[in-house]
Amino acid sequence: MPQPPTSLDTAEIEARFRHAGIVPPADRAQGTYESADQLLASLHWLRPPRTAAAEPSNTFSLVEKD
């Protein structure tokens, strides 16, 4: 089973929010960041990494087929 990732600090979560263009209200920011940290820590249970066999079959390839 995959190991849960370590917790992100608030600055990293704020940076992710800024990158996505999300600005939570000041009075709700701390709770928003805490909830995001909990969600990010749970993602490994919700969607584990895919194997190559689970990827879509119609992918682009630069290798020529004979």
C-alpha positions, -999 to 999 in steps of 0.1 A, spaced: 0 0 0 12 35 -7 25 55 22 7 87 31 26 118 21 40 141 48 19 172 57 25 203 37 31 236 55 7 265 51 30 284 27 30 255 2 -7 252 3 -11 290 -1 12 288 -31 -10 261 -47 -41 282 -41 -24 313 -56 -13 292 -86 -49 281 -91 -62 317 -87 -80 309 -55 -81 336 -28 -100 325 3 -115 352 25 -92 362 54 -116 350 81 -117 315 65 -82 312 52 -68 292 80 -96 266 80 -94 264 42 -57 256 43 -62 231 71 -89 213 51 -68 214 20 -39 198 39 -62 170 52 -75 164 17 -41 163 2 -30 138 29 -60 116 20 -55 115 -18 -34 84 -18 -64 65 -4 -88 80 -29 -68 75 -61 -37 54 -59 -11 58 -87 -21 41 -119 -1 14 -136 7 15 -173 -21 -10 -180 -46 14 -165 -38 42 -188 -59 50 -218 -51 30 -249 -52 58 -274 -20 76 -264 3 95 -287 36 79 -294 67 92 -311 80 57 -318 72 44 -353 54 11 -355 65 -14 -382 
